């Protein structure tokens, strides 16, 4: 995850005393405003929870007995920015219930909304819409489970999919971010407050071999079909004219299995596609199309003849990468599409030659998130997968901005914030319709205008990741290079 504390705001507590609020941004988007004492309490709990013999927490600015001067406030902000960036790069911390619960709690507190049930729209990649009742305190995982239940997707397949925020207008379809368990999709979308932004269900894995298990399930197969056909229609998966006609015929006859068999063999199936951007490879200011999939970052460079020259960069040959902000100003999401970010990665061009390559893109943070998830998936497969086990729920404490303390066991729940909140009675909820041939018939999907499409994907991460000095992210899969790669 990419954390930052770009700015602060002076607030007043319920007693009338002023205090400094630190605005926390995650993956390029404003997430919450917290006080120093809240982050200090989080730090203390992390020290108790983690095995410090194997993992050393970064420096945390100490308490002060007297009011801070302006310079001291700036120093504290920078120190907190470095601290939260460091813990965001460590998988054993950012996958913990403690950090996820803290961040969700802080987002809910910052939103200042009462906990209630609301209706939200979740879209499929082909533009179909599902209306869903959720709690405003539901995190992304909880909303995903409700979506899967609504469409009768077997629970064991839910982890193959994820929720994304998409920006769409008449001509544009851009994946902005993968929604994480530390955030409420309802609040995140509300904070963005930009027309054309929607929550979308899509698959989230890179190895297309995982398709084989999903193809055995009619609902999962139909989701793969809807996404693949939408991407092929929008030009994300190029095909010859002859193949296009064949694919059209298969869609007209509802032959999903044969359609997927063909489209899965095409070059860009399973890739996530990004908006046109600029790269310094093969030469400065090259206009490129970036795609990520099949363990590579792919560049299609526009030539003078309006053709594309293609370059592939294997993730196992990227030693490290970093994100750089080129433009100061608000990082609120409404300005995000106009900001300038860089993703730079150090690549093993030849056996003894490393070269930095830089992509300038508004989606640089998403590019980084995708690279990390692809590496995590590679590492997971290398060790033969990680068996999930039931872990005893730990008790942790959330301190509100006003200083009130609340104890929590395990993950955060909505009734933690609102004593009047009542859980949905599953026994009184409508029974699911039986599985029938077409997904659209099953859950009354509302069709909307078609648009461009994109996909994405993560897997469970190894417990420990090397944290490099500075702002770069080290690639643990870099050591997997063999002689054939060189």
C-alpha positions, 0 to 999 in steps of 0.5 A, spaced: 500 500 500 502 507 498 501 511 504 502 519 505 500 524 509 501 530 504 497 535 509 494 537 515 488 541 518 487 544 525 481 542 528 477 543 535 475 537 539 468 537 543 471 541 549 473 547 544 481 545 544 484 546 538 488 540 535 492 538 529 489 533 524 493 529 519 490 527 513 492 520 511 492 518 503 492 511 501 494 509 494 493 516 492 486 517 495 484 521 501 482 516 506 481 519 513 484 525 518 487 522 525 490 525 531 497 524 533 495 520 539 491 515 535 497 513 531 501 513 537 496 508 540 496 504 533 504 504 534 504 501 541 499 496 539 503 494 533 509 493 538 505 488 542 502 484 536 509 483 532 515 479 533 520 485 533 525 479 533 524 478 526 521 485 524 523 492 526 518 497 526 520 504 523 522 510 528 515 513 531 516 521 533 516 521 540 511 525 545 512 532 547 511 535 553 510 542 551 506 545 545 510 544 538 512 550 534 511 551 527 517 547 525 516 542 530 509 541 527 512 540 520 518 535 522 512 531 526 508 531 519 514 528 515 516 523 521 509 521 521 509 520 513 515 516 513 512 512 518 506 510 515 509 509 508 514 504 512 508 500 515 504 500 508 510 497 505 510 491 510 506 485 508 506 482 515 503 489 518 498 491 512 495 485 512 493 485 519 486 485 522 489 491 527 491 495 521 485 494 517 481 495 523 484 502 525 484 504 518 476 502 517 475 505 524 478 512 522 475 512 515 468 511 518 470 517 524 472 522 519 466 521 514 462 523 520 456 519 518 451 515 522 451 507 521 446 505 517 443 501 511 444 504 504 443 501 497 449 501 492 450 499 485 455 494 483 457 493 476 459 487 472 465 489 467 460 489 461 456 494 464 450 490 467 448 493 474 446 489 481 443 493 486 445 491 493 443 493 500 449 494 504 451 497 511 455 504 510 460 500 515 461 494 511 468 493 508 470 491 501 470 484 503 464 484 506 460 487 500 464 483 495 461 477 499 454 480 499 455 481 491 457 474 490 451 471 495 446 475 490 449 472 484 449 465 487 457 465 486 459 459 490 463 462 496 469 458 495 470 462 488 469 469 491 477 470 493 478 470 485 474 476 484 474 483 487 471 490 487 474 496 483 473 503 482 472 505 475 471 512 472 467 512 466 464 517 461 462 516 454 469 515 451 473 513 457 473 507 462 479 507 467 480 502 473 482 507 478 483 502 484 482 496 487 478 497 493 481 494 500 479 491 506 481 497 510 475 501 506 468 502 506 466 502 498 460 506 500 464 512 503 470 511 498 465 512 493 462 518 496 468 521 498 470 521 491 464 525 489 465 525 481 460 523 476 462 517 472 465 513 478 462 506 479 464 500 483 465 494 479 466 486 480 472 483 476 477 477 477 483 478 481 488 474 479 494 473 474 495 466 472 490 464 467 491 457 469 486 459 475 481 459 470 480 452 469 477 451 476 472 457 475 470 454 468 467 448 472 462 453 475 456 456 471 456 462 475 463 463 475 464 461 468 459 466 466 463 472 469 469 470 466 465 470 459 462 477 461 468 480 462 472 477 456 467 479 451 467 486 454 474 487 453 474 483 446 469 488 444 473 494 447 479 492 443 483 490 449 484 483 447 486 484 439 484 479 434 484 478 427 478 480 423 476 472 422 477 471 429 472 477 431 467 474 426 468 467 429 467 470 436 461 474 434 458 468 432 459 464 438 456 470 442 450 470 438 449 462 439 451 463 447 456 458 446 460 461 452 465 455 453 468 455 446 468 463 446 472 462 452 477 457 449 478 461 443 479 468 447 483 465 452 489 463 447 489 470 445 495 475 447 492 480 451 487 475 455 488 476 462 491 483 462 489 489 465 490 495 461 491 502 462 490 509 459 495 512 454 501 515 458 508 517 457 514 513 458 522 514 457 523 507 453 525 506 448 526 514 448 524 520 452 517 522 451 514 515 448 507 515 447 505 508 450 499 503 452 501 499 458 498 493 460 500 488 465 499 480 465 502 474 464 508 476 469 510 482 465 509 489 464 507 490 456 509 497 453 506 498 446 510 504 443 506 508 438 511 509 432 511 515 427 507 510 422 502 510 427 503 503 428 505 500 435 512 497 437 511 492 443 516 491 449 515 486 454 518 487 461 518 480 466 516 482 473 522 477 475 527 482 472 525 488 476 529 489 481 525 494 485 520 500 483 518 507 486 512 512 485 514 519 485 509 525 485 511 530 480 505 535 481 504 539 488 497 540 490 491 537 492 491 529 492 483 529 493 480 524 488 477 529 484 484 532 482 487 525 481 485 524 474 489 531 472 495 529 477 502 527 474 505 521 477 511 516 475 512 509 476 520 508 475 523 501 475 530 498 475 530 493 470 535 487 468 536 489 461 542 484 460 546 480 464 550 485 467 546 491 466 540 494 470 537 500 467 531 505 470 525 505 466 520 511 468 512 511 466 508 517 467 501 516 468 495 518 473 495 510 474 502 509 477 500 507 484 495 502 481 501 499 476 505 499 483 499 495 486 498 490 480 506 489 480 506 487 487 500 483 487 503 479 481 510 478 485 506 475 491 502 470 486 509 468 484 512 467 490 506 464 493 506 459 487 514 458 488 512 455 496 507 451 494 501 455 496 500 457 503 494 453 507 489 458 511 488 456 518 483 459 523 487 464 527 484 466 534 481 473 534 485 478 538 483 484 542 485 491 540 483 498 541 481 504 537 482 511 540 477 516 537 479 523 535 476 525 542 480 520 546 474 515 547 477 508 547 473 502 544 476 495 545 475 490 539 475 483 538 477 480 531 475 484 525 471 491 526 463 490 525 458 496 524 455 495 531 462 497 534 460 504 532 453 505 533 449 501 538 442 502 534 445 498 529 442 491 527 445 486 523 441 483 517 437 477 519 439 472 514 433 468 516 428 473 513 432 475 507 429 473 500 431 466 498 436 466 492 433 464 485 435 457 483 441 458 478 439 458 471 442 459 464 443 467 464 446 471 469 442 477 467 435 473 468 437 471 475 438 477 478 435 482 474 441 486 472 439 493 469 443 494 462 447 500 461 451 503 456 457 499 454 464 502 455 471 500 455 473 495 460 479 493 464 481 487 469 486 486 475 488 481 481 492 479 488 493 472 492 495 471 499 502 474 500 508 471 504 509 473 511 515 477 510 518 482 505 524 485 505 524 493 506 529 497 502 532 503 504 528 510 501 522 510 497 523 504 493 519 497 493 524 491 493 522 485 488 523 479 492 521 475 486 528 478 483 532 472 485 527 467 481 531 469 475 534 463 471 539 462 466 534 462 461 532 469 463 538 472 462 
